[in-house]
Every structure is written in C-alpha cells, then in structure tokens.
Amino acid sequence: MKIIDIINSGKPTLSMEVFPPKTDDKFNSIKQATEEIAALKPDFMSVTYGAGGGTSEFTADIAENIQNKYGVPTLAHLTCVSSDKEKIDGVVENLKAKGIENVLALRGDIPEGFDREKCRYHYASELIDELKALGDFCIGGACYPESHPESETSYDDIRNLKVKVDKGCQFLTTQMFFDNNILYNFLYRIREAGINVPVVAGVMPVTNAAQLKRIRNISGSALPQRFIRIVDRYGENPLAMKQAGIAFAVSQIIDLYANGVNSVHIYTMNKPEVAREIMENISYIIR
C-alpha cells in the first residue's frame, strides 16, 4: 500500500521508525524488536539505511518481514551521496523484488574524508529522478523545521525543499523537534512558498539523558526550557527519566493532532516498550 494513500485517509496516523542491524550477529535481536513494534499495528513503519549503504540488504529484509508477516506497510530509506548508479539500481531492484513500494529518498550523511566532487549524486532530488525512472514508487523526502544544518538561510532551505517536491516527492517527514511552535511556523512558511504536500511530524521520545548529546550532534534541535527542566530533574534517575520522556513525547503528539497535524512519526530507537506506551496513551485519539 502506498504511504501517500494512508496519510491522505483523513484520519490521524501514527507511524514508527526502526533501524536495521549493522552486523549479521545483531540481526535476530533487532528483527525481534522490529517485530514487536510491528505487532502494535502502526499505520506504517520506516526502516533506515546505513551511511554508505552498508545495511542496504538488512533494510530490505527487515522491511519485507514487517510487511509480509504483520501486514504493516513499510517505507524503506535510501541514501545516495556515496553510491554510484549501479549501486542504486541494485538496491532499487531488490526493493521491488521484495514488494517494497515506498521509498524515503535521502542524500545521506557524507562519510568523513569522502570527496564530494566525485559523487554521482549530490542531492536527494537527483535520487528522486532515479526512483521515478526505475519504478512506480511512492516517494517521500526529509525536511528540517529548524533548517538543514548546511543551509545558509531558511529561505535557501525551503527553496531546495521545493525542488524535491517539484521533482516528485509526495510527502515529507520532519527531522525531530521538541517545540511544536517551530513546526507550526515551518508549515506556514513552506505553504507560503507553494509546498503543499503532506508533512509527517517526527517525534523523538528522549528516555535517557545520554540521548541529548547525540540529538544535539545530529540535529541541533532547540530544546524548550520545560524539556531541559525535565532532564535536569530526572536525568540521573533512569526509570523516572524514561517515564517523563515518554510523557513529554505524548504531550507533543496530542498537541500536534489537536492543531491539525494529522500524521506523526515516532523515532522509536528500536524500543518496543516505548512505542507501546505511546500508543496506549493516545489510543482513543487516533481511533
């Protein structure tokens, strides 16, 4: 099933992101975690793709298993910056063979020391062109409510985002954010710029204080004072921090739905218990 049809169904949707293992020996444990999340029956699940395509086979295998065993539509991430056309063609053919019809087209992080001048692909928009030529995929893209860290201005970021949409990106999924007002402002600005595809809001439940350093390094997301106070108060108490982090994420999600953002995507970090608690706390809201 195409993700765009799920998003456009008219009802609130809740989806989950999982990541594949980096090595063979981790495959079974991570597969089990993704299955536990799939058993919760989110509207769809996305499966990430390692830098340089190192987990591309695992991405396809996990996505296929979720879709076939649990009937949950899957969205396979695909990055392109350090791949050549032959590599991309091979990954796409594998996805098609496994029945995956939804792809999140990403540039991807640039590996340290990699010469971008030798890249076949420099932007996600170029990957979108390839995907459209290679199959009948529903194509999604990423967006940054606080602007891509490499963009000089927010205007440049939105202009580049419109290129992806004009190329054929059918929906957008946001990077994590912790202040909903940032998203609401971003939505206003992209609509003014003529970007009218659906936007799926990405929410990251922070269940331990150590996650904050990684979040800052990856996204540079602004942290509201009420969130900082939660971490300051409960960060040294793992059980309390987990409970407070889930509660904060739930409050974000409820506010998003209440303000007309009908599609929310949870960055689960492969934690079934976190996904389960969130779903239980909003079960009547997403009916």
C-alpha contacts under 8 A as a table, 3 or more apart, distances in Angstrom:
res1	aa1	res2	aa2	distance
1	M	5	D	7.53
1	M	6	I	7.91
1	M	73	P	6.04
1	M	101	E	7.34
2	K	5	D	5.53
2	K	6	I	6.86
2	K	73	P	7.71
2	K	101	E	6.70
2	K	102	N	6.29
2	K	138	C	5.90
3	I	6	I	5.08
3	I	7	I	6.24
3	I	44	F	7.44
3	I	73	P	7.47
3	I	75	L	7.58
3	I	102	N	6.57
3	I	138	C	6.70
4	I	7	I	5.10
4	I	8	N	6.03
4	I	138	C	6.90
4	I	170	Q	6.85
4	I	171	F	6.86
5	D	8	N	5.08
5	D	9	S	6.06
6	I	9	S	5.19
6	I	13	T	7.67
6	I	43	D	7.31
7	I	10	G	7.27
7	I	11	K	7.93
7	I	13	T	6.70
7	I	198	P	7.47
7	I	262	N	7.97
7	I	263	S	6.60
8	N	11	K	7.88
11	K	262	N	6.93
11	K	286	I	7.41
11	K	287	R	7.89
12	P	257	Y	7.12
12	P	262	N	4.53
12	P	263	S	5.81
12	P	286	I	5.39
12	P	287	R	7.69
13	T	42	P	7.96
13	T	43	D	6.01
13	T	262	N	6.19
13	T	263	S	4.76
13	T	264	V	6.30
13	T	286	I	6.73
14	L	42	P	5.85
14	L	43	D	5.69
14	L	44	F	7.53
14	L	263	S	6.08
14	L	264	V	5.07
14	L	265	H	5.87
14	L	266	I	7.52
14	L	286	I	7.61
15	S	42	P	5.20
15	S	43	D	5.31
15	S	44	F	4.98
15	S	45	M	5.53
15	S	46	S	7.76
15	S	263	S	7.84
15	S	264	V	6.32
15	S	265	H	4.66
15	S	266	I	6.17
16	M	37	I	7.88
16	M	42	P	6.67
16	M	44	F	6.70
16	M	45	M	4.80
16	M	46	S	6.32
16	M	265	H	5.45
16	M	266	I	4.74
16	M	267	Y	6.20
16	M	268	T	6.38
16	M	275	A	7.82
17	E	45	M	5.60
17	E	46	S	4.66
17	E	47	V	5.95
17	E	48	T	7.40
17	E	265	H	7.03
17	E	266	I	6.04
17	E	267	Y	5.02
17	E	268	T	5.82
17	E	269	M	7.48
17	E	270	N	7.83
18	V	34	T	6.48
18	V	45	M	7.28
18	V	46	S	6.24
18	V	47	V	5.13
18	V	48	T	6.55
18	V	267	Y	7.12
18	V	268	T	6.24
18	V	269	M	6.21
18	V	270	N	5.34
19	F	47	V	5.34
19	F	48	T	4.94
19	F	49	Y	7.35
19	F	59	T	7.59
19	F	269	M	7.20
19	F	270	N	6.74
20	P	27	F	7.45
20	P	30	I	6.72
20	P	31	K	7.67
20	P	47	V	6.84
20	P	48	T	6.68
20	P	49	Y	7.43
20	P	55	T	6.83
20	P	58	F	5.77
20	P	59	T	5.64
20	P	62	I	6.76
21	P	24	D	7.13
21	P	26	K	5.57
21	P	27	F	5.39
21	P	30	I	6.25
21	P	55	T	7.12
21	P	58	F	6.85
22	K	26	K	7.20
22	K	50	G	7.63
22	K	54	G	7.40
22	K	55	T	6.04
23	T	26	K	5.71
23	T	27	F	6.85
24	D	27	F	5.29
25	D	28	N	7.32
26	K	29	S	5.72
26	K	30	I	6.24
27	F	30	I	5.38
27	F	31	K	5.85
27	F	58	F	7.95
28	N	31	K	4.99
28	N	32	Q	6.16
29	S	32	Q	5.19
29	S	33	A	6.43
30	I	33	A	5.01
30	I	34	T	6.21
30	I	270	N	7.33
31	K	34	T	5.18
31	K	35	E	6.15
31	K	62	I	6.62
32	Q	35	E	5.02
32	Q	36	E	6.26
33	A	36	E	5.17
33	A	37	I	6.45
33	A	270	N	5.95
33	A	271	K	6.84
33	A	272	P	6.21
34	T	37	I	5.11
34	T	38	A	6.09
34	T	62	I	7.76
34	T	66	I	7.55
34	T	270	N	6.37
34	T	272	P	7.51
35	E	38	A	4.85
35	E	39	A	6.04
35	E	66	I	6.53
35	E	70	Y	7.92
36	E	39	A	5.12
36	E	40	L	6.92
36	E	272	P	5.88
37	I	40	L	5.43
37	I	41	K	7.50
37	I	42	P	7.93
37	I	270	N	7.83
37	I	271	K	7.82
37	I	272	P	5.12
37	I	275	A	6.73
37	I	276	R	7.52
38	A	41	K	5.43
38	A	42	P	6.70
38	A	45	M	7.55
38	A	66	I	6.33
38	A	70	Y	6.38
38	A	72	V	6.68
39	A	70	Y	6.53
40	L	276	R	6.93
41	K	44	F	7.82
41	K	70	Y	7.72
41	K	72	V	6.54
42	P	45	M	6.92
42	P	72	V	7.12
43	D	72	V	6.81
43	D	73	P	7.31
44	F	72	V	5.55
44	F	73	P	4.87
44	F	74	T	5.63
44	F	75	L	7.39
45	M	72	V	6.93
45	M	73	P	6.48
45	M	74	T	4.90
45	M	75	L	6.10
46	S	63	A	7.67
46	S	74	T	5.55
46	S	75	L	4.37
46	S	76	A	5.76
46	S	77	H	6.99
47	V	59	T	5.97
47	V	62	I	7.31
47	V	63	A	6.32
47	V	74	T	7.36
47	V	75	L	6.29
47	V	76	A	5.15
47	V	77	H	5.95
48	T	59	T	6.51
48	T	76	A	6.53
48	T	77	H	4.91
48	T	78	L	7.57
49	Y	53	G	6.29
49	Y	54	G	7.65
49	Y	55	T	5.92
49	Y	56	S	5.92
49	Y	59	T	6.07
49	Y	76	A	7.61
49	Y	77	H	5.36
49	Y	78	L	5.87
49	Y	79	T	6.79
50	G	53	G	5.16
50	G	54	G	5.30
50	G	55	T	5.07
50	G	56	S	6.90
51	A	54	G	6.32
51	A	79	T	7.41
51	A	108	G	6.67
51	A	109	D	6.42
51	A	110	I	7.80
51	A	111	P	7.22
52	G	79	T	7.51
52	G	80	C	7.75
52	G	81	V	7.63
52	G	82	S	5.43
52	G	83	S	6.67
52	G	111	P	7.36
53	G	56	S	5.14
53	G	78	L	7.91
53	G	79	T	7.00
53	G	82	S	7.98
53	G	83	S	7.43
55	T	58	F	5.18
55	T	59	T	6.05
56	S	59	T	5.04
56	S	60	A	6.42
56	S	91	V	6.98
57	E	60	A	5.28
57	E	61	D	6.18
57	E	91	V	7.86
58	F	61	D	4.97
58	F	62	I	5.97
59	T	62	I	5.39
59	T	63	A	6.10
59	T	76	A	6.80
59	T	77	H	7.80
60	A	63	A	5.14
60	A	64	E	6.00
60	A	76	A	7.03
60	A	94	N	7.32
60	A	95	L	6.05
60	A	98	K	7.26
60	A	100	I	7.89
61	D	64	E	5.16
61	D	65	N	6.14
62	I	65	N	5.16
62	I	66	I	6.22
63	A	66	I	5.28
63	A	67	Q	6.18
63	A	74	T	5.75
63	A	75	L	7.36
63	A	76	A	6.72
63	A	100	I	7.41
64	E	67	Q	5.18
64	E	68	N	5.96
64	E	74	T	7.73
64	E	98	K	5.93
64	E	99	G	7.10
64	E	100	I	6.93
65	N	68	N	5.31
65	N	69	K	5.62
65	N	70	Y	7.75
66	I	69	K	5.55
66	I	70	Y	5.51
66	I	71	G	6.87
66	I	72	V	6.14
66	I	73	P	7.70
66	I	74	T	7.20
67	Q	70	Y	5.71
67	Q	71	G	4.79
67	Q	72	V	4.85
67	Q	73	P	5.41
67	Q	74	T	6.11
68	N	71	G	5.58
68	N	72	V	7.71
74	T	100	I	6.85
74	T	101	E	7.99
74	T	102	N	6.68
75	L	100	I	7.34
75	L	101	E	7.58
75	L	102	N	4.76
75	L	103	V	5.32
75	L	104	L	6.52
76	A	100	I	7.33
76	A	102	N	6.31
76	A	103	V	4.85
76	A	104	L	6.05
77	H	103	V	5.73
77	H	104	L	4.61
77	H	105	A	6.41
77	H	106	L	7.17
78	L	103	V	6.71
78	L	104	L	6.03
78	L	105	A	5.40
78	L	106	L	5.89
79	T	82	S	7.99
79	T	83	S	7.94
79	T	105	A	6.39
79	T	106	L	4.64
79	T	107	R	5.11
79	T	108	G	4.86
79	T	124	A	7.80
80	C	83	S	5.18
80	C	84	D	7.67
80	C	88	I	7.20
80	C	106	L	6.64
80	C	107	R	5.24
80	C	108	G	6.39
80	C	121	Y	6.07
80	C	122	H	7.85
80	C	123	Y	7.94
80	C	124	A	7.21
80	C	127	L	6.64
81	V	107	R	5.28
81	V	108	G	5.94
81	V	109	D	7.46
81	V	110	I	6.68
81	V	116	R	7.99
81	V	119	C	6.43
81	V	120	R	7.32
81	V	121	Y	5.23
81	V	122	H	5.74
81	V	123	Y	7.19
82	S	110	I	7.09
82	S	111	P	7.64
82	S	114	F	7.89
82	S	119	C	6.37
82	S	120	R	7.80
82	S	121	Y	7.53
83	S	87	K	5.93
83	S	88	I	6.61
83	S	119	C	7.48
83	S	120	R	7.05
83	S	121	Y	7.40
84	D	87	K	5.37
84	D	88	I	6.44
84	D	119	C	7.47
84	D	120	R	5.64
84	D	121	Y	7.51
85	K	88	I	5.09
85	K	89	D	5.97
85	K	120	R	7.09
86	E	89	D	5.14
86	E	90	G	6.18
87	K	90	G	5.17
87	K	91	V	6.29
88	I	91	V	5.17
88	I	92	V	6.09
89	D	92	V	5.18
89	D	93	E	6.15
89	D	134	L	7.77
90	G	93	E	5.21
90	G	94	N	6.25
91	V	94	N	5.09
91	V	95	L	6.27
92	V	95	L	5.07
92	V	96	K	6.23
92	V	131	L	7.71
92	V	134	L	7.48
93	E	96	K	5.08
93	E	97	A	6.14
94	N	97	A	5.04
94	N	98	K	6.30
95	L	98	K	5.17
95	L	99	G	6.34
95	L	100	I	5.16
95	L	101	E	7.49
96	K	99	G	5.13
96	K	100	I	5.60
96	K	101	E	6.78
96	K	135	G	7.91
97	A	100	I	7.63
100	I	103	V	7.86
101	E	136	D	7.16
101	E	137	F	4.99
101	E	138	C	6.27
102	N	137	F	5.47
102	N	138	C	4.71
102	N	139	I	6.03
102	N	140	G	7.64
103	V	137	F	6.67
103	V	138	C	6.34
103	V	139	I	5.15
103	V	140	G	6.18
104	L	139	I	5.84
104	L	140	G	4.49
104	L	141	G	5.39
104	L	142	A	7.57
105	A	124	A	5.92
105	A	125	S	7.95
105	A	127	L	6.38
105	A	128	I	6.32
105	A	139	I	6.66
105	A	140	G	6.05
105	A	141	G	5.35
105	A	142	A	7.67
106	L	123	Y	7.79
106	L	124	A	4.94
106	L	127	L	7.55
106	L	141	G	6.50
106	L	142	A	6.86
107	R	121	Y	7.76
107	R	122	H	6.94
107	R	123	Y	5.29
107	R	124	A	4.45
107	R	127	L	7.73
110	I	114	F	6.70
110	I	116	R	7.96
111	P	114	F	5.44
115	D	118	K	5.77
115	D	119	C	7.18
116	R	119	C	5.09
116	R	122	H	7.43
119	C	122	H	6.34
121	Y	124	A	7.69
121	Y	126	E	6.28
121	Y	127	L	7.10
122	H	126	E	7.26
123	Y	126	E	5.62
123	Y	127	L	7.14
124	A	127	L	5.07
124	A	128	I	6.37
124	A	141	G	7.87
124	A	164	K	7.14
125	S	128	I	5.01
125	S	129	D	6.57
125	S	163	V	6.83
125	S	164	K	4.85
125	S	167	K	6.53
126	E	129	D	5.21
126	E	130	E	6.63
127	L	130	E	5.03
127	L	131	L	6.21
128	I	131	L	5.08
128	I	132	K	6.19
128	I	139	I	7.31
128	I	164	K	7.45
128	I	167	K	6.69
128	I	168	G	6.78
128	I	169	C	7.05
129	D	132	K	5.34
129	D	133	A	6.38
129	D	167	K	6.81
129	D	168	G	7.88
130	E	133	A	5.15
130	E	134	L	6.16
131	L	134	L	5.09
131	L	135	G	6.21
131	L	137	F	6.96
131	L	139	I	7.86
132	K	135	G	5.83
132	K	136	D	6.69
132	K	137	F	6.93
132	K	168	G	7.79
138	C	170	Q	6.86
139	I	168	G	7.19
139	I	169	C	5.26
139	I	170	Q	5.67
139	I	171	F	7.19
140	G	169	C	5.29
140	G	170	Q	5.59
140	G	171	F	4.91
140	G	172	L	5.59
140	G	173	T	7.33
141	G	164	K	7.50
141	G	169	C	6.09
141	G	170	Q	7.79
141	G	171	F	6.40
141	G	172	L	4.80
141	G	173	T	6.26
142	A	172	L	5.36
142	A	173	T	4.96
142	A	174	T	5.74
142	A	175	Q	7.01
143	C	147	S	7.75
143	C	148	H	7.59
143	C	161	L	7.15
143	C	172	L	6.22
143	C	173	T	6.03
143	C	174	T	4.76
143	C	175	Q	6.21
144	Y	147	S	4.74
144	Y	148	H	5.48
144	Y	174	T	5.58
144	Y	175	Q	5.29
145	P	174	T	6.68
145	P	175	Q	7.07
145	P	177	F	7.46
145	P	182	I	6.44
145	P	183	L	5.56
145	P	186	F	5.40
146	E	154	S	7.82
146	E	182	I	7.08
146	E	186	F	7.74
146	E	221	S	7.10
147	S	151	S	6.74
147	S	153	T	7.60
147	S	154	S	5.54
147	S	157	D	5.98
147	S	158	I	7.99
148	H	151	S	5.37
148	H	157	D	6.39
149	P	219	S	7.55
149	P	220	G	7.80
151	S	154	S	6.91
151	S	156	D	6.23
151	S	157	D	5.57
152	E	156	D	6.60
152	E	157	D	7.74
153	T	156	D	5.25
153	T	157	D	6.45
154	S	157	D	4.93
154	S	158	I	6.21
155	Y	158	I	5.23
155	Y	159	R	6.11
156	D	159	R	5.06
156	D	160	N	6.18
157	D	160	N	5.22
157	D	161	L	6.14
158	I	161	L	4.83
158	I	162	K	6.18
158	I	190	I	6.55
158	I	193	A	7.55
159	R	162	K	5.20
159	R	163	V	6.64
159	R	193	A	7.92
160	N	163	V	5.14
160	N	164	K	6.82
161	L	164	K	5.30
161	L	165	V	6.52
162	K	165	V	5.00
162	K	166	D	5.96
162	K	193	A	7.85
162	K	194	G	7.72
162	K	195	I	6.14
163	V	166	D	5.11
163	V	167	K	6.11
164	K	167	K	5.09
164	K	168	G	6.61
164	K	169	C	5.76
165	V	168	G	5.29
165	V	169	C	4.47
165	V	170	Q	6.73
165	V	171	F	7.97
165	V	195	I	7.11
165	V	197	V	7.58
166	D	169	C	7.01
169	C	172	L	7.50
170	Q	197	V	6.02
170	Q	198	P	7.50
171	F	197	V	5.25
171	F	198	P	5.00
171	F	199	V	5.94
171	F	200	V	7.51
172	L	197	V	7.14
172	L	198	P	6.35
172	L	199	V	4.77
172	L	200	V	6.00
173	T	199	V	5.77
173	T	200	V	4.57
173	T	201	A	6.05
173	T	202	G	6.42
173	T	265	H	7.73
174	T	199	V	7.21
174	T	200	V	6.28
174	T	201	A	5.35
174	T	202	G	5.11
175	Q	201	A	7.83
175	Q	202	G	5.76
175	Q	219	S	7.35
176	M	201	A	7.77
176	M	202	G	4.98
176	M	203	V	5.26
176	M	204	M	5.87
176	M	219	S	7.45
176	M	221	S	7.29
177	F	180	N	7.24
177	F	182	I	7.73
177	F	183	L	7.65
177	F	202	G	7.13
177	F	203	V	6.51
177	F	204	M	7.56
177	F	221	S	5.83
177	F	222	A	7.20
178	F	203	V	7.52
178	F	221	S	7.20
178	F	222	A	6.85
178	F	223	L	6.02
178	F	224	P	6.86
178	F	227	F	7.94
178	F	252	Q	7.68
179	D	182	I	5.66
179	D	183	L	7.33
179	D	222	A	7.32
179	D	223	L	7.06
179	D	224	P	6.22
180	N	183	L	5.18
180	N	184	Y	6.37
180	N	252	Q	6.89
180	N	255	D	7.83
180	N	256	L	7.14
181	N	184	Y	4.99
181	N	185	N	6.13
182	I	185	N	5.29
182	I	186	F	6.19
183	L	186	F	4.92
183	L	187	L	6.10
184	Y	187	L	5.16
184	Y	188	Y	6.37
185	N	188	Y	5.19
185	N	189	R	6.36
186	F	189	R	5.13
186	F	190	I	6.24
187	L	190	I	5.33
187	L	191	R	6.09
188	Y	191	R	5.31
188	Y	192	E	6.23
189	R	192	E	5.11
189	R	193	A	6.34
190	I	193	A	4.87
190	I	194	G	6.42
190	I	195	I	5.32
190	I	196	N	7.65
191	R	194	G	5.12
191	R	195	I	5.09
191	R	196	N	5.84
192	E	195	I	7.41
199	V	261	V	7.93
199	V	263	S	7.24
200	V	261	V	7.71
200	V	262	N	7.75
200	V	263	S	4.87
200	V	264	V	5.40
200	V	265	H	6.37
201	A	261	V	7.43
201	A	263	S	6.27
201	A	264	V	4.70
201	A	265	H	5.81
202	G	264	V	6.02
202	G	265	H	4.68
202	G	266	I	5.91
202	G	267	Y	6.91
203	V	249	A	6.82
203	V	252	Q	7.88
203	V	253	I	7.64
203	V	264	V	7.12
203	V	265	H	6.10
203	V	266	I	5.06
203	V	267	Y	6.13
204	M	249	A	6.97
204	M	266	I	6.02
204	M	267	Y	5.00
204	M	268	T	7.09
205	P	245	G	5.70
205	P	246	I	5.57
205	P	248	F	7.48
205	P	249	A	5.25
205	P	266	I	7.60
205	P	267	Y	7.17
205	P	268	T	7.30
205	P	274	V	7.84
206	V	209	A	7.33
206	V	211	Q	6.49
206	V	212	L	7.54
206	V	242	K	7.26
206	V	245	G	4.96
206	V	246	I	7.04
206	V	249	A	7.83
207	T	211	Q	7.59
207	T	238	P	7.84
207	T	241	M	5.76
207	T	242	K	4.02
207	T	243	Q	7.23
207	T	244	A	7.55
207	T	245	G	4.92
207	T	246	I	6.69
208	N	211	Q	5.85
208	N	212	L	7.92
208	N	235	G	6.58
208	N	238	P	6.37
208	N	241	M	5.88
208	N	242	K	6.09
208	N	245	G	7.66
209	A	212	L	5.75
209	A	231	V	6.33
209	A	235	G	5.11
209	A	236	E	7.68
209	A	241	M	7.44
210	A	213	K	6.11
210	A	214	R	7.45
211	Q	214	R	5.36
211	Q	215	I	6.12
212	L	215	I	4.99
212	L	216	R	6.11
213	K	216	R	5.23
213	K	217	N	6.26
214	R	217	N	5.06
214	R	218	I	6.10
215	I	218	I	5.19
215	I	219	S	5.81
215	I	220	G	6.81
215	I	221	S	7.20
216	R	219	S	5.54
216	R	220	G	4.39
216	R	221	S	6.15
217	N	220	G	6.06
223	L	227	F	6.39
223	L	228	I	6.57
224	P	227	F	5.38
224	P	228	I	6.43
225	Q	228	I	4.97
225	Q	229	R	6.09
226	R	229	R	5.14
226	R	230	I	6.41
227	F	230	I	5.10
227	F	231	V	6.49
227	F	248	F	7.63
228	I	231	V	5.17
228	I	232	D	6.10
229	R	232	D	4.96
229	R	233	R	6.00
230	I	233	R	5.20
230	I	234	Y	5.93
230	I	235	G	7.47
230	I	241	M	7.71
230	I	244	A	7.03
230	I	245	G	7.97
231	V	234	Y	5.30
231	V	235	G	4.68
231	V	241	M	6.99
232	D	235	G	5.71
233	R	236	E	7.72
234	Y	237	N	5.29
234	Y	238	P	7.46
234	Y	240	A	5.80
234	Y	241	M	4.92
234	Y	244	A	7.67
235	G	238	P	6.68
235	G	240	A	7.85
235	G	241	M	5.51
236	E	241	M	7.60
237	N	240	A	5.38
237	N	241	M	5.91
238	P	241	M	5.11
238	P	242	K	6.09
239	L	242	K	5.18
239	L	243	Q	6.28
240	A	243	Q	5.15
240	A	244	A	6.02
241	M	244	A	5.05
241	M	245	G	5.80
242	K	245	G	5.12
242	K	246	I	6.20
243	Q	246	I	5.32
243	Q	247	A	6.20
244	A	247	A	4.98
244	A	248	F	6.11
245	G	248	F	5.12
245	G	249	A	6.29
246	I	249	A	5.10
246	I	250	V	6.12
246	I	274	V	7.03
246	I	277	E	7.56
246	I	278	I	6.78
247	A	250	V	5.04
247	A	251	S	6.19
248	F	251	S	5.16
248	F	252	Q	6.31
249	A	252	Q	5.04
249	A	253	I	6.23
249	A	278	I	7.88
250	V	253	I	5.06
250	V	254	I	6.17
250	V	278	I	6.19
250	V	281	N	7.06
250	V	282	I	7.45
251	S	254	I	5.25
251	S	255	D	6.20
252	Q	255	D	5.25
252	Q	256	L	6.21
253	I	256	L	5.04
253	I	257	Y	6.31
253	I	264	V	7.08
254	I	257	Y	5.28
254	I	258	A	6.07
254	I	282	I	7.49
254	I	285	I	7.80
255	D	258	A	5.01
255	D	259	N	6.17
256	L	259	N	5.21
256	L	260	G	6.49
256	L	261	V	5.13
256	L	262	N	7.37
257	Y	260	G	5.27
257	Y	261	V	5.03
257	Y	262	N	5.41
257	Y	263	S	7.75
258	A	261	V	7.38
261	V	264	V	7.55
266	I	275	A	7.71
268	T	271	K	5.57
268	T	272	P	7.44
268	T	274	V	6.96
268	T	275	A	6.24
271	K	274	V	5.50
271	K	275	A	6.53
272	P	275	A	5.09
272	P	276	R	5.99
273	E	276	R	5.02
273	E	277	E	6.20
274	V	277	E	5.29
274	V	278	I	6.31
275	A	278	I	5.30
275	A	279	M	6.26
276	R	279	M	5.21
276	R	280	E	6.14
277	E	280	E	5.09
277	E	281	N	6.20
278	I	281	N	5.19
278	I	282	I	6.53
279	M	282	I	5.37
279	M	283	S	5.66
280	E	283	S	5.18
282	I	285	I	5.10
282	I	286	I	6.40
283	S	286	I	5.75
283	S	287	R	6.53
284	Y	287	R	5.29
